[in-house]
Amino acid sequence: MKRIQLPDTLVLIFSIMILVAVLTWLIPGGSYARHLVNGREVVIPESYQNVPHQPQGLFALLIAPIRGFIAAANIIGFVLMVGGAFFVMQKTGAVDALIFKIASAHERSPWLRRLFIPLTMIIFSTFGSVFGMSEEVLPFILVFVPLAVSLGYDTIIGVAIPFVGAGVGFAGAYMNPFTIGIAQGIAQLPPFSGFAYRFAVWSLVTTTAISYVLWYARKIKKNPKASLTYEQDKKWRSSHVKSNLSEWNKRHLGIILLFVLSMIFLIIGVSLWGWYINEISALFLGMALLIGFVSHLNLSEISRAFVDGAKELMQVAFIIALARSILVLASDGQIIDSMLHGLAGLVSGTHPIIAAQLMFVVQSLVNVFIPSGSGQAALVMPIMAPLSDLLHVTRQTAVLAFQMGDGFTNLIIPTSGVTMGVLGLAKVPYERWFRWMGPMQLIFFVLSLLILIPPVLMNWGPF
């Protein structure tokens, strides 16, 4: 039977935009009042009121993409800067030489073959848990995709190691200041309280993700044609020849050391100095210039390579812009707060265990429209914290429901600029990623519902 051919990723996202525009005609408008707490807008729970909805017509639909570009300009600019920097590094041949060197060691060492995926995913999961690695994962896609293919896996594995690794760490975080820190602050909980149970949750979800990726990796090793990106990876293999292995030299070593030092600065900057997209972009620009000079490229050659790398990612830029356009339409239509109010109403009047699980479901749905951990915490927790008191669910449990609902769906929702940026960088069509990630999402959904039962039974606090 002939397989149904799904449309291009841009077409899929534009279809979602049309759906959201239609919803602005059907869903009543609503709005919460907000006030500033420590520089962040926080919802006032009892302030919801109906407001006239603002139906988004054809002209609003057509103007939304450029507004999406404006709203997501920092992420789009960041992706282009990263792409340009990596193209400069790839022009030196150091990346290919390193990949083939690792591939050769991987073939010789049974120990490395067994531990490569688990160890690298644990590292990224730790990053996701400790400092909320999100946009920072983008540059690693450009390294791990060709590396995974060289090791006999496929593009999906190359994406899964850094992206799923960091994503499950983010969802099961035990000390992420951008989600747990903000949510606990709003819920008036001691900072990073409940560490022991959260660490157990992080260990469980990380192990689950690693097991799923290893299962798929073994499947691909046995039958490469079972890969969802088989044809794409075949083209990649044909464009890289093993002769590059003999070209490894001291200059390549210096370039890779510069890259490693840049990644160390990235981690320190994000976790200790509060770096975000602007500072990280500057770091990659500086890295590109230093790598170019070490490789004896002149400024014109560095400039041309940088622009060529950015041009390769123009489709990614459009994908991110259209993903943000969905949120522009929903916000202009005044339906985000009304949907949040309606979803919160579904939670009330149920058994505490069911209430906690419904909180998770609500957070997962809200995350489609607010794919920002800190932004969602500021919007949702002022409502969920007092609601949890009425439902006899501890606020600590409500925070856990929030972080898992916010985290796991980030790996699949088309409204996330990071998710669509990752897939664009890896050249993985969204529908193929959805087919691969769908079963894992179901596993995490069921696992999250089970994880929320013990906190309710043991009245997990402090309150």
C-alpha positions as MATLAB code, in Angstrom:
seq = 'MKRIQLPDTLVLIFSIMILVAVLTWLIPGGSYARHLVNGREVVIPESYQNVPHQPQGLFALLIAPIRGFIAAANIIGFVLMVGGAFFVMQKTGAVDALIFKIASAHERSPWLRRLFIPLTMIIFSTFGSVFGMSEEVLPFILVFVPLAVSLGYDTIIGVAIPFVGAGVGFAGAYMNPFTIGIAQGIAQLPPFSGFAYRFAVWSLVTTTAISYVLWYARKIKKNPKASLTYEQDKKWRSSHVKSNLSEWNKRHLGIILLFVLSMIFLIIGVSLWGWYINEISALFLGMALLIGFVSHLNLSEISRAFVDGAKELMQVAFIIALARSILVLASDGQIIDSMLHGLAGLVSGTHPIIAAQLMFVVQSLVNVFIPSGSGQAALVMPIMAPLSDLLHVTRQTAVLAFQMGDGFTNLIIPTSGVTMGVLGLAKVPYERWFRWMGPMQLIFFVLSLLILIPPVLMNWGPF';
ca = [
       0.000    0.000    0.000;
       1.342    3.430   -0.925;
       2.308    5.542    2.079;
       0.497    8.862    2.438;
       2.848   11.740    1.618;
       2.561   14.477    4.217;
       3.131   18.095    3.197;
       6.276   20.128    3.801;
       6.956   21.377    7.340;
       6.216   24.990    6.376;
       2.863   23.908    4.935;
       2.026   22.013    8.135;
       2.808   25.021   10.321;
       0.813   27.362    8.083;
      -2.107   24.942    8.360;
      -1.921   25.245   12.147;
      -1.906   29.030   11.742;
      -5.150   28.786    9.761;
      -6.673   26.580   12.487;
      -5.732   29.066   15.228;
      -7.141   31.929   13.165;
     -10.426   30.008   12.900;
     -10.415   29.416   16.686;
     -10.244   33.165   17.278;
     -13.721   33.334   15.710;
     -15.091   30.495   17.869;
     -13.526   30.923   21.347;
     -14.732   33.808   23.542;
     -12.143   36.406   24.482;
     -10.788   36.616   28.011;
      -8.088   38.354   29.984;
      -6.337   38.197   33.344;
      -4.916   41.289   35.009;
      -1.186   41.126   35.668;
       1.294   42.823   37.928;
       5.074   42.893   38.137;
       6.860   40.666   40.655;
      10.654   40.880   40.571;
      10.502   42.246   37.041;
       8.156   39.553   35.707;
       4.517   39.825   34.747;
       2.462   37.566   37.034;
      -1.241   36.778   36.660;
      -3.677   37.879   39.390;
      -5.761   34.669   39.836;
      -9.172   36.232   40.621;
      -8.927   38.914   37.952;
     -10.230   36.967   34.936;
     -12.893   38.736   32.941;
     -14.516   38.266   29.572;
     -13.406   40.672   26.872;
     -14.483   40.990   23.241;
     -12.558   38.482   21.179;
     -10.653   39.759   18.193;
     -11.282   37.415   15.239;
      -8.215   37.106   13.016;
      -9.139   37.303    9.345;
      -7.249   36.760    6.106;
      -5.168   39.930    6.356;
      -4.148   39.122    9.955;
      -3.175   35.622    8.805;
      -0.991   37.013    6.008;
       0.659   39.638    8.196;
       1.359   37.155   11.025;
       4.547   35.676    9.452;
       6.409   39.002    9.379;
       5.269   39.657   12.939;
       6.534   36.173   13.784;
       9.922   37.159   12.355;
       9.933   40.260   14.553;
       8.810   38.387   17.682;
      11.367   35.598   17.167;
      14.141   37.838   15.818;
      16.555   36.927   18.613;
      16.205   33.167   18.079;
      16.367   33.516   14.288;
      19.451   35.715   14.526;
      21.006   33.242   16.951;
      20.439   30.319   14.569;
      21.989   32.242   11.658;
      25.001   33.210   13.791;
      25.509   29.620   14.928;
      25.176   28.333   11.368;
      27.707   30.853   10.099;
      30.186   30.025   12.860;
      29.930   26.293   12.247;
      30.379   26.700    8.502;
      33.651   28.514    9.185;
      34.748   25.618   11.423;
      33.635   23.021    8.854;
      35.590   24.815    6.144;
      38.784   24.030    8.059;
      38.125   20.263    7.813;
      38.590   19.848   11.580;
      35.030   18.664   12.204;
      35.180   15.937    9.543;
      38.616   14.831   10.729;
      37.415   14.593   14.337;
      34.233   12.736   13.381;
      36.114   10.090   11.448;
      38.655    9.769   14.258;
      35.848    9.121   16.781;
      34.142    6.757   14.333;
      37.342    4.745   13.997;
      37.762    4.533   17.788;
      34.079    3.616   18.106;
      34.558    0.655   15.771;
      37.631   -0.589   17.672;
      36.272   -0.208   21.211;
      33.311   -2.308   22.434;
      33.301   -0.210   25.621;
      32.846    3.017   23.667;
      30.124    1.437   21.506;
      28.109    0.483   24.586;
      28.501    3.722   26.544;
      28.575    6.466   23.886;
      24.810    7.129   23.752;
      24.077    6.745   27.514;
      26.992    8.929   28.637;
      26.366   11.747   26.177;
      22.625   11.782   26.920;
      23.285   11.886   30.689;
      25.567   14.881   30.160;
      22.933   16.772   28.172;
      20.201   15.762   30.618;
      22.288   17.201   33.445;
      22.667   20.447   31.504;
      18.894   20.575   30.967;
      18.259   19.977   34.653;
      20.842   22.328   36.140;
      20.656   25.417   33.926;
      17.667   24.739   31.680;
      19.555   24.075   28.442;
      17.203   25.001   25.591;
      18.406   27.311   22.785;
      21.941   26.319   23.784;
      21.367   22.848   22.301;
      21.201   24.203   18.733;
      24.965   24.291   18.006;
      25.396   20.701   19.191;
      22.968   19.471   16.511;
      25.488   20.439   13.849;
      28.108   18.224   15.517;
      26.080   15.221   16.649;
      24.104   14.638   13.432;
      27.147   13.935   11.220;
      28.827   12.137   14.123;
      25.849    9.808   14.628;
      25.647    8.993   10.927;
      29.383    8.275   10.836;
      28.970    5.855   13.746;
      26.393    3.850   11.797;
      23.286    5.411   13.347;
      21.114    8.051   11.671;
      20.100   11.714   11.831;
      17.333   10.951   14.342;
      19.915    9.619   16.812;
      22.095   12.660   16.161;
      19.173   14.907   17.118;
      18.015   12.755   20.032;
      21.321   12.680   21.918;
      21.551   16.445   22.608;
      17.925   17.529   22.104;
      16.017   14.716   23.841;
      18.779   14.445   26.429;
      18.501   18.124   27.381;
      14.700   18.028   27.009;
      14.078   15.222   29.500;
      16.545   16.849   31.884;
      14.535   20.063   31.579;
      11.237   18.233   32.193;
      12.516   16.215   35.152;
      14.786   18.944   36.498;
      15.860   18.940   40.124;
      17.299   22.495   40.272;
      16.472   24.448   37.108;
      16.330   28.137   38.154;
      14.278   29.128   35.095;
      11.364   26.756   35.795;
      11.543   25.302   39.312;
      13.108   28.443   40.768;
      10.452   30.794   39.360;
       7.525   28.412   39.960;
       8.529   27.738   43.572;
       9.022   31.447   44.161;
       5.499   32.220   42.934;
       4.098   29.306   44.969;
       5.990   30.648   48.033;
       7.966   27.440   48.450;
      11.573   27.303   49.729;
      14.000   27.542   46.787;
      14.747   24.122   45.238;
      12.870   22.273   47.989;
      11.769   18.703   47.243;
      15.198   17.904   45.772;
      15.246   14.185   46.647;
      12.017   13.236   44.864;
      12.840   15.456   41.892;
      16.246   13.797   41.562;
      14.522   10.405   41.512;
      12.156   11.695   38.815;
      15.110   13.022   36.787;
      16.886    9.658   37.043;
      13.754    7.780   35.959;
      12.906    9.943   32.944;
      16.522   10.134   31.797;
      16.861    6.351   31.982;
      13.592    5.972   30.058;
      14.766    8.319   27.288;
      18.137    6.566   27.010;
      16.429    3.162   26.809;
      14.153    4.351   23.987;
      17.055    5.845   22.010;
      19.176    2.703   22.521;
      16.283    0.518   21.334;
      15.995    2.577   18.157;
      19.789    2.642   17.691;
      19.984   -1.171   17.832;
      17.123   -1.354   15.347;
      18.998    0.922   12.919;
      22.239   -1.029   13.362;
      20.452   -4.254   12.400;
      18.560   -2.732    9.487;
      19.693    0.741    8.321;
      16.707    0.913    5.943;
      14.401    1.028    8.979;
      15.649    4.563    9.627;
      13.165    7.375    9.053;
      15.990    9.359    7.456;
      17.635    6.553    5.463;
      17.729    8.321    2.091;
      18.893   11.575    3.645;
      21.690    9.834    5.554;
      22.767    7.898    2.447;
      23.370   11.207    0.681;
      25.336   12.472    3.670;
      27.565    9.398    3.711;
      28.287    9.717    0.002;
      29.519   13.297    0.481;
      32.073   12.381    3.196;
      35.030   10.126    2.459;
      37.116    8.247    4.983;
      40.349    9.690    3.571;
      39.769   12.713    5.792;
      40.871   10.557    8.718;
      44.523   10.832    7.688;
      44.315   14.634    7.616;
      44.030   15.022   11.415;
      46.806   17.365   12.515;
      47.819   19.850   15.214;
      45.899   22.661   13.550;
      42.709   20.588   13.689;
      43.441   19.866   17.355;
      43.773   23.585   18.048;
      40.458   24.294   16.321;
      38.630   21.608   18.291;
      40.159   22.892   21.525;
      38.848   26.378   20.670;
      35.385   24.881   20.165;
      35.565   22.965   23.473;
      36.694   26.115   25.323;
      33.794   28.007   23.742;
      31.349   25.369   25.006;
      32.858   25.618   28.501;
      32.421   29.398   28.403;
      28.846   28.880   27.190;
      28.010   26.643   30.173;
      29.703   28.963   32.678;
      28.143   32.042   31.107;
      24.609   30.636   31.153;
      24.773   29.119   34.629;
      26.814   31.771   36.478;
      26.719   35.021   34.519;
      23.148   34.986   33.265;
      24.067   34.796   29.574;
      21.297   34.444   27.029;
      21.005   34.658   23.248;
      22.887   37.951   22.760;
      25.933   36.886   24.745;
      25.990   33.364   23.280;
      25.767   34.774   19.740;
      28.747   37.005   20.490;
      30.634   33.962   21.784;
      30.068   32.067   18.516;
      31.052   35.053   16.398;
      34.278   35.385   18.362;
      34.860   31.625   18.025;
      34.422   31.821   14.253;
      36.958   34.649   13.962;
      39.527   32.843   16.115;
      39.075   29.573   14.214;
      39.448   31.418   10.919;
      42.706   33.021   12.046;
      44.095   29.719   13.379;
      43.277   28.157    9.990;
      45.055   31.011    8.181;
      41.845   32.175    6.494;
      41.744   35.838    5.608;
      38.845   38.069    6.630;
      37.181   37.803    3.212;
      37.272   33.993    3.337;
      35.881   33.997    6.878;
      33.133   36.402    5.817;
      32.127   34.340    2.773;
      32.089   31.102    4.777;
      30.026   32.739    7.513;
      27.433   34.037    5.046;
      27.288   30.675    3.230;
      26.561   28.956    6.546;
      23.805   31.435    7.365;
      22.254   30.988    3.899;
      21.978   27.241    4.507;
      19.626   27.969    7.414;
      17.148   30.310    5.747;
      14.443   27.630    5.748;
      15.045   27.203    9.479;
      14.479   30.937    9.920;
      11.119   30.732    8.132;
      10.088   27.695   10.198;
      10.844   29.504   13.469;
       9.020   32.642   12.283;
       5.881   30.724   11.298;
       5.926   28.810   14.595;
       5.935   32.123   16.472;
       3.180   33.429   14.148;
       0.799   30.883   15.671;
       1.272   32.529   19.061;
       0.860   35.990   17.523;
      -2.558   35.030   16.140;
      -3.723   33.454   19.408;
      -2.570   36.427   21.450;
      -4.130   39.013   19.119;
      -7.360   37.029   19.148;
      -7.516   37.310   22.976;
      -8.013   33.540   23.348;
      -4.920   32.448   25.322;
      -6.179   33.627   28.717;
      -9.703   32.361   28.032;
      -8.335   28.891   27.186;
      -6.198   28.956   30.340;
      -9.237   29.922   32.427;
     -11.334   27.146   30.894;
      -8.608   24.533   31.386;
      -8.103   25.561   35.027;
     -11.842   25.072   35.563;
     -11.552   21.455   34.441;
      -9.224   20.690   37.348;
     -11.506   21.852   40.145;
     -13.830   19.483   42.041;
     -11.878   16.236   41.509;
     -10.025   13.736   43.727;
      -6.527   15.030   44.692;
      -4.726   12.372   42.608;
      -6.893   13.086   39.557;
      -6.540   16.825   40.202;
      -2.729   16.603   40.194;
      -2.797   14.572   36.990;
      -5.211   17.005   35.364;
      -2.858   19.848   36.310;
      -0.176   18.082   34.290;
      -2.541   17.680   31.330;
      -3.519   21.357   31.517;
       0.132   22.446   31.638;
       0.874   20.286   28.585;
      -1.950   21.957   26.641;
      -0.960   25.448   27.759;
       2.617   24.741   26.668;
       1.467   24.538   23.047;
       0.692   28.254   23.201;
       3.337   29.361   25.713;
       6.471   27.293   24.963;
       8.579   29.208   27.458;
       9.351   27.696   30.843;
       9.769   30.950   32.741;
       6.914   32.629   30.842;
       4.544   29.767   31.550;
       5.540   29.713   35.224;
       4.685   33.411   35.544;
       1.348   32.918   33.797;
       0.127   29.614   35.218;
       1.517   29.214   38.736;
      -0.344   32.224   40.223;
      -3.535   30.347   39.265;
      -2.456   26.777   40.009;
      -0.840   27.476   43.393;
      -3.989   28.728   45.173;
      -6.111   26.236   43.200;
      -3.968   23.380   44.537;
      -4.786   24.489   48.099;
      -8.496   24.126   47.375;
      -7.981   20.696   45.784;
      -5.914   19.326   48.713;
      -2.890   18.979   46.442;
       0.380   20.350   47.845;
       1.944   23.295   46.050;
       5.115   21.233   45.660;
       3.099   18.701   43.651;
       1.582   21.495   41.561;
       5.095   22.713   40.691;
       6.094   19.177   39.654;
       2.994   18.908   37.445;
       3.932   22.260   35.900;
       7.554   21.380   35.140;
       6.703   18.024   33.507;
       3.802   19.495   31.532;
       6.029   22.332   30.383;
       8.997   20.097   29.613;
       8.044   16.902   27.796;
       5.814   18.476   25.141;
       8.617   20.910   24.252;
      10.162   18.002   22.355;
       7.311   17.798   19.847;
       5.161   20.956   19.716;
       5.406   22.879   16.408;
       4.979   26.232   18.183;
       8.419   25.935   19.834;
      11.056   27.895   17.963;
      13.775   25.727   19.490;
      12.118   22.465   18.404;
      11.548   23.683   14.857;
      15.030   25.187   14.777;
      16.596   21.877   15.822;
      14.674   19.975   13.140;
      15.547   22.599   10.562;
      19.250   22.410   11.378;
      19.132   18.619   11.124;
      16.943   18.765    7.986;
      14.417   16.390    9.567;
      10.836   16.954    8.337;
       8.477   17.591   11.239;
       6.158   14.703   10.345;
       9.064   12.200   10.534;
      10.123   13.558   13.896;
       6.493   13.301   15.061;
       6.373    9.636   13.989;
       9.551    8.893   15.951;
       8.797   11.044   18.993;
       5.085   10.136   19.248;
       5.578    6.794   21.075;
       8.090    8.384   23.447;
       5.605   11.164   24.224;
       2.968    8.549   25.096;
       5.461    6.818   27.395;
       6.299   10.092   29.145;
       2.616   11.006   29.400;
       1.766    7.764   31.230;
       4.960    7.968   33.292;
       4.122   11.529   34.389;
       0.650   10.483   35.534;
       2.214    7.707   37.638;
       4.952    9.988   39.003;
       2.291   12.354   40.375;
       0.595    9.665   42.500;
       3.237    9.250   45.288;
       3.460   13.023   46.050;
      -0.294   13.132   46.651;
      -0.276    9.980   48.816;
       2.654   11.170   50.949;
       1.411   14.793   51.061;
       4.729   15.939   49.582;
       5.565   19.329   50.996;
       6.629   21.473   52.688;
       3.134   22.624   51.746;
];
